[in-house]
Amino acid sequence: MSKITIEHNPSEERLKQLGVSGWEIWEKEVSKFPIDFDETECAYILEGEIFGNASGRGASTNFTW
């Protein structure tokens, strides 16, 4: 997790540009698990809370919708 960019309330045009309507909806109960991304990831959060911790980098991030 080297860089996090947040776009609040993206426009319909931006959502179309990203192709969000074709993305799967991932539903997950409260849990804790390691995850490693080997390429750039993009997420569109409908509701909920995310806590991310960049292991070994001393950085953490918390998002609530």
C-alpha positions as CSV (number, residue, x, y, z in Angstrom):
1,M,0.0,0.0,0.0
2,S,2.4,2.7,-1.2
3,K,-0.2,5.3,-2.2
4,I,-3.8,5.8,-1.4
5,T,-5.9,8.3,-3.4
6,I,-9.4,9.1,-2.2
7,E,-12.1,10.5,-4.5
8,H,-15.2,11.6,-2.5
9,N,-18.5,11.4,-4.3
10,P,-17.2,10.7,-7.8
11,S,-19.3,11.9,-10.7
12,E,-21.3,9.5,-12.9
13,E,-18.8,10.3,-15.6
14,R,-15.9,9.2,-13.4
15,L,-17.7,6.0,-12.4
16,K,-18.3,5.2,-16.1
17,Q,-14.6,6.0,-16.8
18,L,-13.6,3.5,-14.2
19,G,-16.1,0.9,-15.3
20,V,-17.6,0.5,-11.8
21,S,-20.9,-0.8,-13.1
22,G,-19.1,-4.0,-14.3
23,W,-17.4,-4.6,-11.0
24,E,-18.5,-7.4,-8.6
25,I,-19.8,-6.4,-5.2
26,W,-17.7,-7.9,-2.5
27,E,-19.5,-8.3,0.8
28,K,-17.5,-9.3,3.9
29,E,-18.2,-9.7,7.5
30,V,-16.0,-8.0,10.0
31,S,-12.6,-9.7,9.8
32,K,-8.9,-9.3,9.8
33,F,-6.6,-10.8,7.2
34,P,-3.4,-10.0,5.4
35,I,-3.7,-9.0,1.8
36,D,-1.0,-8.1,-0.7
37,F,-1.5,-6.3,-4.0
38,D,1.1,-6.8,-6.7
39,E,-0.5,-4.1,-8.9
40,T,-2.6,-1.0,-8.5
41,E,-6.1,-1.6,-7.0
42,C,-9.2,0.5,-7.2
43,A,-12.2,0.2,-4.8
44,Y,-15.5,1.9,-4.8
45,I,-16.9,1.7,-1.2
46,L,-20.7,1.8,-1.0
47,E,-20.8,1.7,2.8
48,G,-18.9,0.4,5.8
49,E,-15.5,0.9,7.3
50,I,-12.0,-0.1,6.2
51,F,-8.8,-0.1,8.2
52,G,-5.6,-0.6,6.3
53,N,-2.2,-1.0,7.8
54,A,0.9,-1.0,5.5
55,S,2.9,-3.7,7.2
56,G,6.5,-2.7,7.9
57,R,5.9,0.8,6.7
58,G,4.5,2.3,9.9
59,A,1.5,3.7,8.0
60,S,-2.2,3.1,8.7
61,T,-5.4,4.4,7.2
62,N,-9.0,4.3,8.3
63,F,-12.0,5.0,6.1
64,T,-15.7,5.1,7.1
65,W,-18.7,5.4,4.8
